[in-house]
Amino acid sequence: MQVLVTDAQPKDAFVAVQYHERWFWIADADIQSKYTFGIIILLFSIADTGVKGAAPVATIPANQ
């Protein structure tokens, strides 16, 4: 997978993200990198179990 880095926002990006004033992106014409990125996204979605932690319980003292 080839991730490109530029200072300016790319024009022909399949996916791009700005991080610390630089742009990291995959070119739209790069079929192999797009395929690899898709597999990674698929693996992350399979790994996401959707289990959330229990919400905290707040107790309020009542008049005794």
N, C-alpha and C positions, 0 to 999 in steps of 0.2 A: 504494500500500500504506500503510495507516494503522497505525502502531505506537503503542500507548498506553503511558503511564508513570504509575505510582502508587507510593505508599510501602508500601501493604499488598498482600498476595498477592491477585490477582484470582480471582473465583469462576467467571466464565464465559469462561475463556480457551481458545482453540484451541491456542495455544502460549504459554509464558511462561518468562522467564529472569530470575533475580535477578542484578543487577550493581551493585556499590557501594551496597548497601542500598536499591536501588530496583528495582521490577519493570517490565520491558518485556514487552508482550504484544500479541497479536492476538485480538480478540473472536471468539468462536465464531459469532456471528451475522453477521459481516462476510465475506460470500461472496467479494467481489472481492479482499480482502487475503489470504484463505485460498488462492485460486486463484494469485495472484501469488507467495505464499510457496512453494507447491507447484512452480511453474515454476523458481524459484530453486534449490530443493533438487534438482530434476531436472538443471538445468545443472551444479551442483556434482558430482553423481554421474557425469555424462558426462565432466566434466573430470578426474575422478580416474582416473589411468592405472594406479594400483596398483603402479607401479614403485618399489621400495624401494632405497635406497642399499646399496652393498656393505658387509658387516660388516667391521669391522677385523680384521686378521690379527695374531695374537700369536705372536711367535717366542720360543722358549725355548732358550738356548744349551745345547748338549750338551757333555759332557766331551770334550776334545780331547787 
